[in-house]
Amino acid sequence: MLKILKNWTLPISMIGGALFYFIFANVEFLSPTKPFINSCIGFLTPFLIFAQLLLTFCRIDTRELKPQLWHAWVLLFQLFTCCLTAGIILFCHTSLVYKEILEGAMVCLICPTATAAAVITAKLGGNASSLTTYTLLSNILASIVVPLVFPLVEPHNDITFITAFLKILSKVLPLLLFPFFVALLLKHFIPKLHNLLKEHSNYAFYLWAVALAIVSGQTVRSIVNSDTGAFIQIMIAMAGLVTCCLQFYIGRRIGRKYNETITVGQALGQKNTVLAIWMTYTYLNPVASVAPGSYVLWQNTINTWQLWKKRKEEDKHKTDNI
């Protein structure tokens, strides 16, 4: 039983999150729609992210945090595809039947790397240090591009560039930088605690699985409570699937040239979907949030497959050495 839980942590988390919503949605004192539960989730999610990043950063070599050439190529891909999608919407808006589909794709393309992507990258054997640097760069890129490009697609006169820029950064940088600096302080001033956390850094993966269950439940809630027709939601979700597969594929192709296949694939493919949903509600048609919402399912299905593949390779290696 423990082996099954260990090997299939991600799908169990997603299914568990969805079941949590359906089981408790109509229970008065446990309903996920109630303020008390929402406030608990609102506190628990940042705490889980902080804890898992702290464990991950304790094993990172700070000398590997310098920018790499692949960072520039992936940033250019995000910028180009976002601007291209926005251009198609602007020039073809009169003939577009479902503009929300392209808006959903656009937000998935420019959305920065998930703060917890380093956890999966380390689990897969990638370079968590290099990915952490890209996570910071991709958030800065999104903070600049989103306030400039998105208002062209859906005009908003009440949000200035500076306000939006600072708002996006404030939602991500504290969660990313605070655990990093705490890990550095522990390394220099409390090395015994730092080494203890480093030895148990694998637990970061399971903390992330708990956070995934929460996000999955929130995603199911937003889809179930949406007033949009099923066909539109399915088409927007398919846009999320296409962009997810495309970004993992392009990321791995770029990464191959720099011997960073896993790292670059995760950097481009694994997205901060919570931030993406917020950006959609703030700047675009809220219906388009189905794309980043479904992206949670798509990216973690790919992550599950990658973890399964890696586990099979390790088992084969062990068998060959017997």
Helices and strands as residue ranges (DSSP letters): H 2-7, H 9-24, H 35-57, G 62-64, H 69-91, H 99-110, H 117-124, H 128-153, H 161-189, H 191-199, H 203-224, H 230-256, H 261-269, H 273-283, G 286-289, H 290-321
